[in-house]
Amino acid sequence: MLGVDIIRDVHSGKLYVLEVNPHGNVWHLSSPFVRKVDPEYVRARYAQFNALDRAANLLIQKTRSDAR
């Protein structure tokens, strides 16, 4: 797993990659670690980049391309 730090310019909406973390230093959206974090903060993390829908759509695309 690669952790990719991305920010969005509030004025233009452009996305910028800050760094790639090859050792899996990622946001813990669903790991046991997140159980210790304020639920509102966790919801904000999911909402920031529409994480669940984005992950599902990427998995669907990958599955379809590999099935061909």
C-alpha positions as CSV (number, residue, x, y, z in Angstrom):
1,M,0.0,0.0,0.0
2,L,1.2,3.5,-0.8
3,G,0.1,6.5,1.2
4,V,-0.2,9.5,-0.9
5,D,-0.5,13.0,0.7
6,I,-2.8,15.2,-1.5
7,I,-4.0,18.7,-0.9
8,R,-6.6,20.7,-2.8
9,D,-6.2,24.4,-3.6
10,V,-9.3,26.1,-2.2
11,H,-9.4,28.7,-5.0
12,S,-8.8,26.6,-8.1
13,G,-9.8,23.1,-6.9
14,K,-6.5,21.7,-8.3
15,L,-5.0,18.7,-6.4
16,Y,-1.4,18.5,-5.5
17,V,0.6,15.5,-4.4
18,L,2.9,16.4,-1.5
19,E,4.6,13.0,-1.0
20,V,4.2,9.3,-1.4
21,N,4.8,7.1,1.7
22,P,5.8,3.6,0.5
23,H,5.7,2.1,4.0
24,G,2.0,2.5,4.4
25,N,1.9,5.7,6.4
26,V,-1.7,6.4,5.6
27,W,-4.9,7.8,7.2
28,H,-6.5,5.1,9.3
29,L,-10.0,5.2,7.9
30,S,-11.1,1.8,9.1
31,S,-8.3,0.3,11.2
32,P,-8.6,-0.5,14.9
33,F,-6.6,2.7,15.5
34,V,-9.5,4.8,14.5
35,R,-11.7,3.5,17.3
36,K,-9.6,5.8,19.6
37,V,-10.3,8.9,17.6
38,D,-13.3,11.3,17.9
39,P,-16.1,10.0,15.6
40,E,-16.6,13.5,14.1
41,Y,-13.0,13.7,13.1
42,V,-13.3,10.3,11.5
43,R,-16.4,11.4,9.5
44,A,-14.5,14.5,8.4
45,R,-11.6,12.4,7.1
46,Y,-14.0,10.2,5.1
47,A,-15.8,13.3,3.7
48,Q,-12.7,15.2,2.7
49,F,-12.1,13.2,-0.5
50,N,-15.3,11.2,-0.6
51,A,-13.1,8.2,0.5
52,L,-15.6,5.4,0.5
53,D,-17.0,6.1,-2.9
54,R,-13.6,6.9,-4.4
55,A,-12.2,3.6,-3.1
56,A,-15.2,1.6,-4.3
57,N,-15.1,3.2,-7.8
58,L,-11.3,2.5,-8.1
59,L,-11.8,-1.1,-7.1
60,I,-14.6,-1.5,-9.6
61,Q,-12.5,0.0,-12.4
62,K,-9.6,-2.2,-11.6
63,T,-11.7,-5.3,-11.4
64,R,-13.3,-4.6,-14.7
65,S,-10.0,-3.9,-16.4
66,D,-8.4,-7.1,-15.1
67,A,-11.5,-9.2,-16.1
68,R,-11.0,-8.3,-19.8
